[in-house]
Amino acid sequence: LGAMRVAYNATAAASAGLARAASVQPLPAAADAAAFAGCALEDLAPEQLPMDWGVKRSMTLSSAARFELHHKAQRAPPLARDWRHPEQPLEPATVVAAAAAAATAAAAARSHGGAAAAGSSSGGGGGRGLLAQRLTAWRGALHSLYGAYRGGECKLFYVLSQAARQPFAALFLQKGVRGSGEACALLSQSTRALRARLVAAGVPFSMPLQQELGGAAQRQAAAQAAAEAEALEQAWAGGDGELCDAGGQVPAAALVPGSGVADNSRQSLLLMYGPRAVHGLYDFLLNDTSYGTRPRGAGSSRLAAGGGGGAGAAGGRGSVQEETPFDLPLLLAPVPFEGGAVWRPSIKAFTMSGRPGSADAPHPAAADPADDHASASHVLQVSGPLPPWTVWRLCGLLARLHPPGYTAVLDPEAASIPLNSR
């Protein structure tokens, strides 16, 4: 905490100096001192400290003393205050196999009629049913969670997509959370294809970090935007009418924002501000047709929903294997919602031996305490994904129940890091 305070105050001082240098009417010395004091951490209570909004893959705790909390937790009733959906992710191979079975069954139905379709239902119906049911359940869970958010029962929740080509973390926040004057949502990173689809869906958004680009980059971005707009108009006039990267149609008059911003970069963060924009993002996610395995051409809603048709299905099993598989986005919330599974992170405990002349090696935490060495390090590994409220509660619990203290190493979900942008 002391190190964080030093770093935070140094950053605040530098920011105050830059503000004074750039200000046309600098603040008086007394007012400037008061403003700086307001952003210092020395006098802040723990609950007032800045919050890390990133989702963590794991959290590794180390201490010179054994974590007795771990043994108590193993005997505690399975209570949890975190809810998620889906409860268990599908492996990529399972998604591919299910999509391939669905595509094969649909192709057989088109080629041979109903009798052939009935004969192949045992092979393709299972895959088609699995994906369709999973998508239906996911949409029901998102609808329930958003209803709790709109009703004030849930102040924030995450939609975490781990698709290889388009990973993102969407954070929905009520009015007042994180200092926002309106309900808002953040999309941690985006691609030009995703922004084009948002524009086509009529979802209003801004890119507040785009201004971080330098002057040369801004000019390059403007030139690239003009070139892309002209190419889009020509493609539309030629009857193409489809963006190959986006898998959806975008009017030629729609200029996609951030054309010069690199895909999935920090500057590609999107802000949806106000109820209309937030509801637009929810509606977009609820009806997105790209879930499942996405080919490089048209969208793969037919595969995700269990249907066939289109070029993706016509190629049969071979074309599906060429696609990039990914599961539905993960919903994380601190409150219950329909379809949400009560979930508790898995915790493993072991001891790293520090005996002279021997390499460090992990030992189970349940080993005989007499075997401990004075220089041994006791470790707890908490597996994620861990939303901020889970990390916060765990650190607060250890602060009260583990007086010897500890160090923590947190491995973040890379796509969620831009959510910490001011």
TAQUIBEL-V698274 format. One record per backbone hydrogen bond with DSSP energy under -0.5 kcal/mol. NH is the residue of the N-H (numbers start at 1). CO is the residue of the C=O. If there is no record, write none. Layout:
BEGIN
NH_CO, NH_CO
END
This chain:
BEGIN
5_1, 6_2, 7_3, 8_4, 9_5, 10_6, 11_7, 12_8, 13_9, 14_10, 15_11, 16_12, 17_13, 18_14, 19_15, 20_16, 21_17, 22_18, 23_19, 26_24, 32_28, 33_29, 34_30, 35_31, 36_32, 37_33, 38_34, 39_35, 39_36, 40_37, 44_41, 48_45, 49_46, 53_51, 56_386, 57_411, 58_411, 59_382, 60_409, 61_59, 61_380, 62_407, 63_378, 68_66, 70_67, 71_67, 72_68, 73_69, 74_70, 75_71, 75_72, 76_72, 76_73, 79_77, 82_343, 83_333, 84_341, 85_331, 94_91, 95_91, 96_92, 97_93, 98_94, 99_95, 100_96, 101_97, 102_98, 103_99, 104_100, 105_101, 106_102, 107_103, 108_104, 109_105, 110_106, 111_107, 112_108, 113_109, 117_113, 118_114, 119_115, 120_116, 121_118, 123_120, 124_120, 125_120, 125_121, 126_121, 127_123, 128_124, 129_125, 130_126, 131_127, 132_128, 133_129, 134_130, 135_131, 136_132, 137_133, 138_134, 139_135, 140_136, 141_137, 142_138, 143_139, 144_140, 145_141, 146_142, 147_143, 148_144, 149_145, 150_146, 151_147, 152_149, 153_148, 154_148, 157_172, 158_332, 159_170, 160_330, 161_159, 161_168, 162_160, 168_161, 169_415, 170_159, 171_169, 171_186, 172_157, 172_170, 173_184, 174_155, 176_180, 177_174, 179_176, 180_177, 184_173, 185_272, 186_171, 187_270, 188_169, 188_186, 195_191, 196_192, 197_193, 198_194, 199_195, 200_196, 201_197, 202_199, 203_198, 204_202, 206_271, 210_207, 212_209, 213_210, 218_214, 219_215, 220_216, 221_217, 222_218, 223_219, 224_220, 225_221, 226_222, 227_223, 228_224, 229_225, 230_226, 231_227, 232_228, 233_229, 234_230, 235_231, 236_232, 237_233, 238_234, 239_236, 240_235, 241_235, 243_248, 244_242, 247_243, 248_243, 254_251, 255_253, 256_254, 259_256, 261_258, 264_190, 265_262, 268_265, 269_266, 270_187, 271_206, 272_185, 273_271, 274_183, 278_274, 279_275, 280_276, 281_277, 282_278, 283_279, 284_280, 285_281, 286_282, 287_283, 288_285, 294_292, 294_324, 295_293, 299_247, 303_300, 304_300, 305_301, 306_303, 307_302, 313_309, 314_310, 315_311, 316_313, 318_315, 319_315, 320_316, 321_317, 322_318, 322_319, 323_320, 324_294, 325_323, 326_292, 330_160, 331_85, 332_158, 332_330, 333_83, 334_156, 340_337, 341_84, 343_82, 348_381, 350_379, 351_363, 352_377, 353_351, 353_361, 358_355, 363_351, 365_349, 367_364, 371_368, 372_369, 376_373, 377_352, 378_63, 379_350, 380_61, 381_348, 382_59, 382_380, 383_346, 383_381, 384_57, 385_56, 386_56, 387_385, 390_387, 391_387, 392_388, 393_389, 394_390, 395_391, 396_392, 397_393, 398_394, 399_395, 400_396, 401_397, 402_398, 405_402, 407_62, 409_60, 411_58, 412_410, 413_55, 414_412, 416_413, 417_413, 417_414, 419_416, 420_417, 421_418
END
